């Protein structure tokens, strides 16, 4: 009897601590969800009830899913040549992201279950998780609807825009945006370019892209009490916390406010033994294995045919086995040392003792997993943050960068002969040690801070005063103008006084000269 009563009491306590969490994560890019899913699962494992709005459902999810149709996205994606994106200017990226964000917003917000969530009293949530990266700012309004704090999940490093929304510092002199192709030690021209990029991108996001998100909110989110809600920009700047998939081992350091939390590589787990097909391939590789993958958004089989032939020819000359993520059934002129696979357990492959190097496009997940396993990298960046990621790999000494436009058989062979030198492996081990040296494992850290926000009903106390400043106050433009005005006024006054004194002295001397000339006469 006593045991039963205690059990009921324990269950009631656990039930009272369980939170209702809503995650609006519709962007249909699997690379983003590789970061989100472990966090969502971790919250469920802690006893919370999680509901996710998504276009990329997980088959064996332990959380509730509201699944949004994504066929329109696949059509959009079919018009994008990812192997040409390296040539795009940043505002072309911005237009693409805006198109993706508007598509996602319309499809998501008009979904019947989402509309029922907005317009009935059937739902209650204690916390809202969103990703505003990739022009998805509209979803922050769910926080206002449910009177719940909002946490931002960022599956990649921060940007000028995301830092501004969180009132976080982003000095143009050394902060490296995800579109920047320099390191954090910039010369004058690089700092000039970075400043132009920073100012122009903030203007575009604030005054061109954000109004489109506000229009989505006005069109679809007219729930009870919507008339009195703050503007979208005000709600964004009131976000409680940002959990970011970055770390000083992966990206250049930057100053952060207390509400910016690093939780890199939450998807990485303890390595497992490889499936038999992969295991035998590694076991039979006397000289070791090179792994080649271009990630989840790029298909090696879609590479321009001349570039394919370059890799085919180069790999045939290597003494190593090559495991190549390839999406079709056959590879023309495939050499005996090459194994094709449409899928592989990447974190386990990277943990294998016979792996010599990883050839990658430089996505944040690939970089993080390679650093975690201390694997040297050959990076071929193609778009967005991959250039920044690859620059950090190169300057940190644990990898080599190849320019996609200049790849030749000789350059691939040089890179493979270079990357096996001990210095790269030692640098990779050093970087791995930095990545793993944290007070808490990344997933535990993310869960801790999410629960922290729920315990305190928000985290306004972590926000700095920068959140209340306008842009001209933040950059001290008003102070600079005031001080400059005072200095110029003082200088003008001194100049005036100097002229008057000079005039008096000259006038006095002139009068003396006149008197002297009269006496002589």
C-alpha positions as CSV (number, residue, x, y, z in Angstrom):
1,X,0.0,0.0,0.0
2,X,2.8,2.4,1.0
3,X,4.7,1.5,-2.2
4,X,1.6,2.2,-4.3
5,X,1.1,5.6,-2.7
6,X,4.8,6.5,-3.2
7,X,4.6,5.5,-6.8
8,X,1.5,7.6,-7.4
9,X,3.2,10.6,-5.7
10,X,6.3,10.1,-7.9
11,X,4.2,9.9,-11.0
12,X,2.3,13.1,-10.1
13,X,5.6,14.9,-9.5
14,X,7.0,13.8,-12.8
15,X,3.8,14.8,-14.5
16,X,3.9,18.2,-13.0
17,X,7.5,18.7,-14.2
18,X,6.8,17.5,-17.8
19,X,6.5,20.5,-20.1
20,X,4.5,20.8,-23.4
21,X,7.0,21.9,-26.0
22,X,6.2,23.0,-29.6
23,X,9.0,22.9,-32.2
24,X,8.3,24.6,-35.6
25,X,11.0,23.3,-37.8
26,X,9.6,22.9,-41.3
27,X,12.6,23.7,-43.4
28,X,13.0,20.5,-45.6
29,X,16.7,20.1,-45.4
30,X,17.9,16.9,-43.8
31,X,21.2,18.4,-42.7
32,X,19.3,20.8,-40.4
33,X,17.2,18.0,-38.9
34,X,20.3,15.9,-38.1
35,X,20.9,18.6,-35.5
36,X,17.3,19.1,-34.3
37,X,16.3,15.4,-33.8
38,X,18.8,14.5,-31.0
39,X,17.6,17.6,-29.1
40,X,14.0,16.7,-29.6
41,X,14.6,13.1,-28.5
42,X,16.6,14.2,-25.6
43,X,13.7,16.4,-24.4
44,X,11.3,13.5,-24.6
45,X,13.8,11.3,-22.7
46,X,13.7,13.9,-19.9
47,X,9.9,13.4,-19.7
48,X,8.7,16.3,-21.8
49,X,5.9,16.1,-24.4
50,X,7.2,17.4,-27.7
51,X,5.2,18.3,-30.8
52,X,7.0,19.1,-34.0
53,X,5.8,20.8,-37.2
54,X,8.0,19.4,-39.9
55,X,8.3,18.6,-43.6
56,X,11.0,16.0,-42.8
57,X,9.4,13.5,-40.5
58,X,11.5,10.9,-38.6
59,X,10.3,7.3,-39.0
60,X,10.9,6.2,-35.5
61,X,10.4,9.5,-33.7
62,X,9.5,9.4,-30.0
63,X,7.7,12.7,-30.3
64,X,4.5,13.9,-32.0
65,X,4.8,15.1,-35.6
66,X,2.5,17.3,-37.6
67,X,3.7,16.5,-41.1
68,X,3.6,19.2,-43.8
69,X,3.5,18.3,-47.5
70,X,6.9,19.0,-49.2
71,X,6.3,18.2,-52.8
72,X,6.5,21.9,-53.8
73,X,10.0,22.1,-52.2
74,X,11.3,19.2,-54.2
75,X,10.2,21.0,-57.4
76,X,12.0,24.2,-56.2
77,X,15.1,22.2,-55.4
78,X,15.2,20.6,-58.8
79,X,15.9,24.0,-60.3
80,X,19.0,24.6,-58.2
81,X,22.4,23.5,-59.5
82,X,24.3,23.2,-56.2
83,X,27.6,22.9,-58.2
84,X,27.1,26.4,-59.6
85,X,26.2,28.1,-56.3
86,X,29.9,28.8,-55.5
87,X,29.6,31.6,-58.2
88,X,26.6,33.3,-56.6
89,X,26.8,36.6,-54.9
90,X,25.4,36.7,-51.4
91,X,22.2,38.6,-52.5
92,X,21.4,35.7,-54.9
93,X,21.6,33.4,-51.9
94,X,19.3,35.8,-50.0
95,X,16.7,35.7,-52.8
96,X,16.9,31.9,-52.8
97,X,16.4,31.8,-49.0
98,X,13.5,34.2,-49.3
99,X,11.8,32.0,-51.8
100,X,12.4,29.0,-49.6
101,X,11.1,30.9,-46.5
102,X,8.0,32.1,-48.3
103,X,7.2,28.7,-49.7
104,X,7.7,27.1,-46.3
105,X,5.6,29.7,-44.6
106,X,2.6,29.5,-46.8
107,X,2.5,25.7,-46.8
108,X,3.1,25.4,-43.1
109,X,0.8,28.1,-41.8
110,X,-2.2,27.2,-43.9
111,X,-2.0,23.5,-42.8
112,X,-5.3,22.5,-41.2
113,X,-3.8,21.2,-38.0
114,X,-1.6,24.4,-37.7
115,X,-4.7,26.5,-38.2
116,X,-6.5,24.5,-35.5
117,X,-3.6,25.0,-33.2
118,X,-3.8,28.8,-33.8
119,X,-7.6,29.2,-33.6
120,X,-8.8,26.8,-31.0
121,X,-8.0,26.3,-27.3
122,X,-7.1,22.6,-27.9
123,X,-3.4,23.3,-27.5
124,X,-1.2,24.6,-24.7
125,X,2.6,24.9,-24.8
126,X,5.2,26.0,-22.2
127,X,8.0,26.5,-24.7
128,X,8.4,27.2,-28.4
129,X,11.5,26.1,-30.4
130,X,12.1,27.7,-33.8
131,X,14.8,28.0,-36.4
132,X,14.7,31.5,-38.0
133,X,17.7,30.8,-40.1
134,X,16.8,30.5,-43.9
135,X,14.1,33.2,-43.6
136,X,11.7,31.6,-41.1
137,X,11.2,34.4,-38.7
138,X,7.4,34.2,-38.9
139,X,7.3,31.2,-36.6
140,X,8.5,33.2,-33.6
141,X,4.9,34.4,-33.3
142,X,3.9,31.1,-31.9
143,X,5.5,32.2,-28.7
144,X,3.1,35.2,-28.5
145,X,0.1,32.9,-29.3
146,X,0.8,30.6,-26.4
147,X,2.4,33.1,-24.0
148,X,5.5,30.9,-24.0
149,X,9.3,31.8,-24.1
150,X,11.0,31.1,-27.5
151,X,14.4,29.4,-28.1
152,X,16.2,29.6,-31.4
153,X,17.9,26.5,-32.7
154,X,20.7,27.3,-35.2
155,X,21.9,24.3,-37.1
156,X,24.9,26.3,-38.4
157,X,27.1,29.1,-37.2
158,X,25.8,32.6,-36.5
159,X,25.5,35.4,-39.1
160,X,25.4,39.2,-39.0
161,X,21.6,39.0,-39.0
162,X,21.1,36.3,-36.4
163,X,23.6,38.1,-34.1
164,X,21.7,41.4,-34.4
165,X,18.4,39.7,-33.5
166,X,20.0,38.2,-30.4
167,X,21.7,41.6,-29.6
168,X,25.0,39.7,-29.9
169,X,28.3,41.4,-30.9
170,X,29.4,41.1,-34.5
171,X,32.4,43.4,-35.0
172,X,33.0,43.9,-38.8
173,X,36.7,44.1,-38.1
174,X,37.1,40.4,-37.3
175,X,33.6,38.6,-37.0
176,X,33.4,36.0,-39.8
177,X,29.9,35.7,-41.2
178,X,28.9,32.3,-42.7
179,X,29.2,33.9,-46.2
180,X,32.6,35.4,-45.5
181,X,35.5,33.7,-47.4
182,X,38.3,35.3,-45.2
183,X,39.6,34.2,-41.8
184,X,39.3,36.4,-38.7
185,X,42.7,38.2,-39.3
186,X,41.6,40.4,-42.2
187,X,43.6,43.0,-44.0
188,X,42.1,46.4,-45.0
189,X,40.4,45.2,-48.2
190,X,38.9,42.2,-46.4
191,X,37.6,44.3,-43.6
192,X,36.1,46.7,-46.1
193,X,34.4,43.8,-47.9
194,X,33.2,42.4,-44.6
195,X,31.8,45.7,-43.5
196,X,29.9,46.1,-46.8
197,X,28.6,42.6,-46.6
198,X,27.5,43.1,-43.0
199,X,25.7,46.4,-43.5
200,X,24.1,45.4,-46.8
201,X,22.9,42.0,-45.5
202,X,21.4,43.5,-42.4
203,X,19.6,46.1,-44.5
204,X,18.3,43.5,-46.9
205,X,17.1,41.1,-44.2
206,X,15.5,43.9,-42.1
207,X,13.8,45.9,-44.8
208,X,13.2,43.5,-47.7
209,X,13.0,39.9,-46.4
210,X,11.5,40.5,-42.9
211,X,8.4,42.4,-44.3
212,X,7.6,39.4,-46.3
213,X,7.7,37.3,-43.2
214,X,5.5,39.9,-41.4
215,X,3.0,39.6,-44.3
216,X,2.8,35.8,-43.7
217,X,2.1,36.5,-40.1
218,X,-0.6,39.0,-40.9
219,X,-2.2,36.6,-43.4
220,X,-2.3,33.4,-41.4
221,X,-1.9,34.1,-37.7
222,X,-5.1,36.1,-36.7
223,X,-5.8,34.3,-33.5
224,X,-7.6,35.8,-30.5
225,X,-5.5,38.7,-29.2
226,X,-3.4,39.1,-32.4
227,X,-4.3,42.8,-32.6
228,X,-2.2,43.6,-29.6
229,X,0.9,41.6,-30.4
230,X,4.3,43.3,-30.9
231,X,5.9,43.6,-34.3
232,X,7.8,40.7,-35.7
233,X,11.1,42.4,-35.1
234,X,10.3,43.1,-31.5
235,X,9.3,39.5,-30.9
236,X,12.5,38.3,-32.6
237,X,14.7,40.5,-30.4
238,X,12.9,39.1,-27.3
239,X,13.9,35.5,-28.0
240,X,15.1,34.0,-24.8
241,X,18.1,32.0,-26.0
242,X,19.9,30.7,-29.0
243,X,21.4,27.2,-29.1
244,X,24.0,27.2,-31.9
245,X,25.8,24.3,-33.6
246,X,29.3,25.8,-33.3
247,X,32.4,25.8,-31.2
248,X,35.9,27.4,-31.1
249,X,37.2,24.1,-32.5
250,X,35.0,24.5,-35.6
251,X,34.8,28.2,-36.2
252,X,36.7,31.4,-35.3
253,X,36.0,32.7,-31.8
254,X,33.6,35.6,-31.2
255,X,32.3,37.6,-28.2
256,X,29.0,36.1,-27.0
257,X,26.2,37.2,-24.7
258,X,25.1,34.8,-22.0
259,X,22.1,33.8,-24.1
260,X,24.2,32.3,-26.8
261,X,24.8,28.7,-26.1
262,X,27.2,26.4,-28.0
263,X,26.1,22.8,-28.5
264,X,28.1,21.4,-31.3
265,X,27.6,17.9,-32.8
266,X,24.7,16.8,-30.7
267,X,24.2,14.0,-33.3
268,X,27.5,12.4,-32.6
269,X,27.3,9.2,-30.5
270,X,29.8,6.5,-29.4
271,X,31.1,4.7,-32.5
272,X,29.7,1.3,-33.4
273,X,31.1,-1.6,-35.3
274,X,30.7,-1.1,-39.1
275,X,28.1,-3.2,-41.0
276,X,29.7,-6.3,-42.6
277,X,29.9,-4.8,-46.1
278,X,31.8,-1.8,-44.9
279,X,33.8,-3.8,-42.3
280,X,35.3,-6.2,-44.9
281,X,36.1,-3.3,-47.2
282,X,38.1,-1.6,-44.4
283,X,39.7,-4.9,-43.2
284,X,41.0,-5.7,-46.7
285,X,42.5,-2.2,-47.2
286,X,46.2,-2.8,-46.5
287,X,47.1,0.9,-47.0
288,X,44.0,2.3,-45.4
289,X,40.8,4.0,-46.7
290,X,39.9,7.5,-48.0
291,X,36.2,8.5,-47.5
292,X,34.6,10.8,-50.1
293,X,31.1,12.4,-49.4
294,X,29.5,15.6,-50.5
295,X,26.9,15.5,-47.7
296,X,23.1,15.3,-47.8
297,X,22.3,18.2,-50.1
298,X,24.8,17.4,-52.8
299,X,25.0,14.3,-55.0
300,X,28.4,13.2,-56.3
301,X,26.6,11.7,-59.2
302,X,25.4,15.2,-60.2
303,X,28.9,16.6,-60.5
304,X,29.9,17.8,-64.0
305,X,31.2,14.8,-65.9
306,X,34.7,16.2,-66.4
307,X,35.1,16.6,-62.7
308,X,33.8,13.0,-62.1
309,X,36.5,11.7,-64.5
310,X,39.2,13.6,-62.6
311,X,38.3,11.9,-59.4
312,X,37.9,8.5,-61.1
313,X,41.4,8.8,-62.6
314,X,43.0,10.1,-59.4
315,X,41.4,7.5,-57.2
316,X,42.6,4.7,-59.5
317,X,46.2,5.8,-58.9
318,X,45.9,5.8,-55.1
319,X,47.3,3.0,-53.0
320,X,44.3,3.3,-50.7
321,X,40.8,2.0,-50.9
322,X,38.2,4.7,-51.5
323,X,34.7,4.7,-50.0
324,X,32.6,7.0,-52.2
325,X,29.1,8.2,-51.4
326,X,27.5,7.8,-54.8
327,X,23.8,8.0,-55.5
328,X,23.3,5.9,-58.6
329,X,23.9,2.2,-59.3
330,X,27.0,2.5,-61.5
331,X,30.1,4.6,-61.9
332,X,31.7,4.6,-65.3
333,X,35.3,3.4,-65.3
334,X,35.2,2.5,-61.6
335,X,38.5,1.2,-60.4
336,X,38.8,-1.9,-58.2
337,X,39.9,0.1,-55.1
338,X,36.6,2.2,-55.1
339,X,33.5,1.1,-53.3
340,X,30.3,3.0,-54.0
341,X,27.5,3.5,-51.4
342,X,24.3,5.4,-51.4
343,X,24.4,5.6,-47.6
344,X,27.0,4.9,-44.9
345,X,27.2,5.3,-41.1
346,X,29.4,8.3,-41.4
347,X,30.3,8.8,-37.7
348,X,31.3,5.1,-37.5
349,X,33.3,5.3,-40.7
350,X,35.2,8.3,-39.4
351,X,36.0,6.5,-36.2
352,X,37.7,3.6,-38.0
353,X,41.4,3.2,-37.3
354,X,42.2,2.6,-41.0
355,X,40.6,5.8,-42.2
356,X,43.3,8.1,-43.6
357,X,41.4,11.2,-44.7
358,X,37.9,12.5,-45.5
359,X,37.2,14.4,-48.7
360,X,34.2,16.6,-48.0
361,X,32.3,19.7,-49.2
362,X,32.8,21.3,-45.8
363,X,29.3,21.2,-44.3
364,X,29.2,21.9,-40.6
365,X,28.0,18.3,-39.7
366,X,30.8,16.7,-41.7
367,X,33.4,19.1,-40.3
368,X,32.2,18.5,-36.7
369,X,32.1,14.7,-37.0
370,X,35.6,14.7,-38.6
371,X,37.0,16.9,-35.8
372,X,35.3,14.7,-33.2
373,X,37.1,11.6,-34.6
374,X,40.4,13.5,-35.3
375,X,40.3,12.9,-39.1
376,X,42.3,15.1,-41.4
377,X,40.3,16.7,-44.2
378,X,40.4,17.6,-47.8
379,X,37.7,20.2,-48.3
380,X,36.1,21.3,-51.6
381,X,33.7,24.1,-50.6
382,X,30.8,24.8,-52.9
383,X,28.3,27.2,-51.2
384,X,27.2,29.1,-48.1
385,X,29.1,28.4,-44.9
386,X,31.4,25.8,-46.5
387,X,33.9,28.5,-47.5
388,X,34.1,29.8,-44.0
389,X,34.3,26.2,-42.6
390,X,37.0,25.2,-45.0
391,X,39.0,28.4,-44.2
392,X,39.0,27.5,-40.5
393,X,40.1,23.9,-41.3
394,X,43.0,25.3,-43.4
395,X,44.2,27.9,-40.9
396,X,43.9,25.4,-38.0
397,X,46.2,23.0,-39.8
398,X,44.1,19.9,-39.9
399,X,43.1,20.0,-43.6
400,X,43.7,21.2,-47.1
401,X,41.3,23.2,-49.3
402,X,40.9,22.4,-53.1
403,X,39.2,24.9,-55.4
404,X,36.5,23.2,-57.4
405,X,37.2,25.3,-60.4
406,X,40.9,24.3,-60.5
407,X,40.6,20.6,-59.7
408,X,42.9,18.3,-61.7
409,X,44.1,14.8,-61.3
410,X,47.5,16.1,-60.2
411,X,45.9,18.4,-57.5
412,X,43.8,15.5,-56.1
413,X,46.9,13.3,-56.0
414,X,48.9,16.1,-54.4
415,X,46.2,16.6,-51.8
416,X,46.1,12.9,-50.9
417,X,49.9,12.7,-50.6
418,X,50.0,15.8,-48.5
419,X,47.1,15.1,-46.1
420,X,48.6,11.8,-44.9
421,X,51.6,13.7,-43.4
422,X,51.8,13.4,-39.6
423,X,51.4,17.1,-39.0
424,X,47.7,17.0,-40.2
425,X,46.8,14.1,-38.0
426,X,48.4,15.8,-35.0
427,X,46.5,19.0,-35.7
428,X,43.3,17.0,-36.0
429,X,43.9,15.4,-32.7
430,X,44.6,18.8,-31.1
431,X,41.4,20.2,-32.5
432,X,39.4,17.1,-31.4
433,X,40.7,17.6,-27.8
434,X,39.5,21.2,-27.9
435,X,36.1,20.1,-29.2
436,X,35.6,17.5,-26.4
437,X,36.9,19.7,-23.5
438,X,33.6,21.0,-22.2
439,X,31.8,21.0,-18.8
440,X,28.9,19.0,-20.2
441,X,28.4,16.9,-23.4
442,X,26.8,19.1,-26.1
443,X,23.4,17.4,-26.0
444,X,23.2,17.6,-22.2
445,X,24.2,21.3,-22.4
446,X,21.4,22.0,-24.9
447,X,18.8,20.2,-22.8
448,X,20.1,21.9,-19.6
449,X,19.6,25.4,-21.1
450,X,16.2,24.6,-22.6
451,X,15.0,23.4,-19.2
452,X,16.7,26.5,-17.6
453,X,14.5,28.8,-19.8
454,X,11.4,26.8,-18.8
455,X,12.2,26.9,-15.1
456,X,12.6,30.7,-15.2
457,X,9.7,31.3,-17.6
458,X,12.1,33.0,-20.1
459,X,15.6,34.4,-19.8
460,X,15.3,38.1,-20.0
461,X,18.0,38.4,-17.4
462,X,20.5,37.0,-19.9
463,X,19.9,39.7,-22.4
464,X,22.2,42.7,-22.5
465,X,21.1,46.3,-22.8
466,X,21.9,46.2,-26.5
467,X,18.4,44.8,-27.1
468,X,17.0,48.1,-26.3
469,X,19.3,50.2,-28.5
470,X,18.6,51.4,-32.0
471,X,21.3,50.8,-34.6
472,X,22.8,54.3,-34.2
473,X,23.0,54.0,-30.5
474,X,24.5,50.5,-30.7
475,X,27.3,51.7,-33.0
476,X,27.6,55.0,-30.9
477,X,26.8,57.1,-33.9
478,X,25.0,59.6,-31.7
479,X,27.9,59.8,-29.3
480,X,30.5,60.1,-32.2
481,X,28.4,62.9,-33.8
482,X,28.0,64.7,-30.4
483,X,31.7,64.5,-29.6
484,X,32.7,65.4,-33.1
485,X,30.4,68.4,-33.0
486,X,31.9,69.5,-29.7
487,X,35.4,69.1,-31.0
488,X,34.6,71.0,-34.2
489,X,32.8,73.7,-32.3
490,X,35.8,74.2,-29.9
491,X,38.1,74.2,-32.9
492,X,35.9,76.7,-34.7
493,X,35.8,78.9,-31.6
494,X,39.6,78.7,-31.2
495,X,40.0,79.6,-34.9
496,X,37.6,82.5,-34.5
497,X,39.4,83.7,-31.4
498,X,42.8,83.3,-33.1
499,X,41.6,85.3,-36.1
500,X,40.2,88.0,-33.8
501,X,43.4,88.2,-31.8
502,X,45.4,88.3,-35.0
503,X,43.2,91.0,-36.4
504,X,43.6,93.0,-33.2
505,X,47.4,92.6,-33.2
506,X,47.6,93.4,-36.9
507,X,45.4,96.5,-36.4
508,X,47.4,97.7,-33.5
509,X,50.6,97.3,-35.4
510,X,49.1,99.1,-38.4
511,X,48.1,102.0,-36.2
512,X,51.6,102.1,-34.6
513,X,53.2,102.2,-38.1
514,X,50.8,105.0,-39.1
515,X,51.7,107.1,-36.0
516,X,55.4,106.5,-36.6
517,X,55.2,107.6,-40.2
518,X,53.4,110.8,-39.2
519,X,56.1,111.7,-36.6
520,X,58.8,111.4,-39.3
521,X,57.0,113.9,-41.4
